[in-house]
């Protein structure tokens, strides 16, 4: 369980870094950047600890969207159009986080 948690946190952190790149280029405020990074770390935590019996990619997308929903009200209130690219990024990064979590987890668990 400990290894899965660490793998989930690492995958979430890496997804957060990827999500930060366009945000930094757009010169978004640091509170938005930190919010996105911590959201992806939390998503990684949930992916690593979840017992959902789903395909890894679907599991990542589902958990990512569940974590994104509260933020979507804040973001969409003032700028509803911005929810489209953010939702697309959530689908892509959520699926990739789930996929790479599964691959890294399989690799680590098979070495033992």
C-alpha beads as a LAMMPS data file, in Angstrom:
LAMMPS data file: protein, C-alpha beads

112 atoms
111 bonds

1 atom types
1 bond types

-500.0 500.0 xlo xhi
-500.0 500.0 ylo yhi
-500.0 500.0 zlo zhi

Masses

1 110.0

Atoms # bond

1 1 1 0.000 0.000 0.000
2 1 1 2.834 2.391 0.852
3 1 1 4.455 1.923 -2.577
4 1 1 1.144 2.522 -4.349
5 1 1 0.628 5.732 -2.404
6 1 1 4.107 7.001 -3.255
7 1 1 3.662 6.085 -6.929
8 1 1 0.295 7.870 -6.970
9 1 1 1.783 11.005 -5.409
10 1 1 4.676 11.015 -7.877
11 1 1 2.335 10.586 -10.859
12 1 1 0.074 13.337 -9.543
13 1 1 3.009 15.682 -8.979
14 1 1 4.295 15.080 -12.520
15 1 1 0.812 15.713 -13.961
16 1 1 0.710 18.925 -11.927
17 1 1 4.031 20.061 -13.370
18 1 1 2.742 19.382 -16.895
19 1 1 -0.433 21.333 -16.111
20 1 1 1.637 24.251 -14.784
21 1 1 3.602 24.784 -17.994
22 1 1 0.825 26.499 -19.992
23 1 1 -0.340 28.309 -16.853
24 1 1 3.092 29.840 -16.302
25 1 1 3.326 30.766 -19.995
26 1 1 -0.033 32.550 -19.649
27 1 1 1.341 34.320 -16.559
28 1 1 -1.552 33.192 -14.396
29 1 1 -1.365 34.154 -10.702
30 1 1 0.537 31.861 -8.364
31 1 1 -2.564 31.013 -6.355
32 1 1 -4.017 29.441 -9.531
33 1 1 -0.740 27.620 -10.208
34 1 1 -0.516 26.250 -6.675
35 1 1 -4.170 25.266 -6.767
36 1 1 -3.628 23.251 -9.959
37 1 1 -0.463 21.588 -8.663
38 1 1 -2.051 20.560 -5.373
39 1 1 -5.172 19.329 -7.163
40 1 1 -3.046 16.938 -9.240
41 1 1 -1.136 15.720 -6.175
42 1 1 -4.491 14.994 -4.504
43 1 1 -5.664 13.204 -7.667
44 1 1 -2.505 11.084 -7.555
45 1 1 -3.214 10.293 -3.903
46 1 1 -6.742 9.157 -4.719
47 1 1 -5.604 7.100 -7.701
48 1 1 -2.991 5.404 -5.522
49 1 1 -5.404 4.598 -2.709
50 1 1 -8.619 3.927 -4.634
51 1 1 -10.008 0.422 -4.869
52 1 1 -12.195 1.232 -7.893
53 1 1 -12.240 -1.724 -10.247
54 1 1 -11.948 0.256 -13.496
55 1 1 -9.586 0.481 -16.418
56 1 1 -6.609 2.602 -15.253
57 1 1 -7.250 5.364 -17.781
58 1 1 -10.959 5.605 -16.916
59 1 1 -10.135 5.536 -13.218
60 1 1 -7.740 8.454 -13.682
61 1 1 -10.284 10.466 -15.683
62 1 1 -13.086 9.798 -13.183
63 1 1 -11.026 10.764 -10.150
64 1 1 -9.614 13.830 -11.912
65 1 1 -13.097 15.067 -12.815
66 1 1 -14.446 14.405 -9.328
67 1 1 -11.623 16.520 -7.918
68 1 1 -12.107 19.216 -10.568
69 1 1 -15.861 19.711 -10.044
70 1 1 -15.565 22.071 -7.022
71 1 1 -13.009 24.234 -8.873
72 1 1 -15.190 24.350 -11.974
73 1 1 -17.776 26.505 -10.195
74 1 1 -15.158 29.082 -9.222
75 1 1 -13.504 29.074 -12.641
76 1 1 -16.709 28.916 -14.665
77 1 1 -18.520 31.626 -12.728
78 1 1 -16.475 34.426 -14.299
79 1 1 -15.187 32.687 -17.420
80 1 1 -17.347 29.729 -18.511
81 1 1 -15.544 29.358 -21.852
82 1 1 -12.293 28.558 -20.035
83 1 1 -13.889 25.354 -18.742
84 1 1 -13.528 23.788 -22.198
85 1 1 -9.710 23.713 -22.394
86 1 1 -9.445 22.950 -18.680
87 1 1 -11.835 20.006 -19.073
88 1 1 -9.826 18.741 -22.040
89 1 1 -6.613 18.983 -20.005
90 1 1 -8.353 17.156 -17.132
91 1 1 -9.330 14.311 -19.471
92 1 1 -5.839 14.040 -20.945
93 1 1 -3.859 14.380 -17.715
94 1 1 -6.337 12.275 -15.726
95 1 1 -6.079 9.445 -18.235
96 1 1 -2.291 9.715 -18.417
97 1 1 -1.963 9.827 -14.642
98 1 1 -4.073 6.675 -14.301
99 1 1 -2.171 4.941 -17.106
100 1 1 1.305 5.753 -15.815
101 1 1 0.296 4.986 -12.245
102 1 1 -0.746 1.498 -13.366
103 1 1 2.426 0.958 -15.403
104 1 1 4.720 2.155 -12.591
105 1 1 2.753 0.175 -10.015
106 1 1 2.989 -3.019 -12.088
107 1 1 6.726 -2.455 -12.534
108 1 1 7.374 -1.938 -8.814
109 1 1 5.103 -4.753 -7.647
110 1 1 6.632 -7.256 -10.105
111 1 1 10.142 -6.547 -8.791
112 1 1 9.188 -7.813 -5.335

Bonds

1 1 1 2
2 1 2 3
3 1 3 4
4 1 4 5
5 1 5 6
6 1 6 7
7 1 7 8
8 1 8 9
9 1 9 10
10 1 10 11
11 1 11 12
12 1 12 13
13 1 13 14
14 1 14 15
15 1 15 16
16 1 16 17
17 1 17 18
18 1 18 19
19 1 19 20
20 1 20 21
21 1 21 22
22 1 22 23
23 1 23 24
24 1 24 25
25 1 25 26
26 1 26 27
27 1 27 28
28 1 28 29
29 1 29 30
30 1 30 31
31 1 31 32
32 1 32 33
33 1 33 34
34 1 34 35
35 1 35 36
36 1 36 37
37 1 37 38
38 1 38 39
39 1 39 40
40 1 40 41
41 1 41 42
42 1 42 43
43 1 43 44
44 1 44 45
45 1 45 46
46 1 46 47
47 1 47 48
48 1 48 49
49 1 49 50
50 1 50 51
51 1 51 52
52 1 52 53
53 1 53 54
54 1 54 55
55 1 55 56
56 1 56 57
57 1 57 58
58 1 58 59
59 1 59 60
60 1 60 61
61 1 61 62
62 1 62 63
63 1 63 64
64 1 64 65
65 1 65 66
66 1 66 67
67 1 67 68
68 1 68 69
69 1 69 70
70 1 70 71
71 1 71 72
72 1 72 73
73 1 73 74
74 1 74 75
75 1 75 76
76 1 76 77
77 1 77 78
78 1 78 79
79 1 79 80
80 1 80 81
81 1 81 82
82 1 82 83
83 1 83 84
84 1 84 85
85 1 85 86
86 1 86 87
87 1 87 88
88 1 88 89
89 1 89 90
90 1 90 91
91 1 91 92
92 1 92 93
93 1 93 94
94 1 94 95
95 1 95 96
96 1 96 97
97 1 97 98
98 1 98 99
99 1 99 100
100 1 100 101
101 1 101 102
102 1 102 103
103 1 103 104
104 1 104 105
105 1 105 106
106 1 106 107
107 1 107 108
108 1 108 109
109 1 109 110
110 1 110 111
111 1 111 112
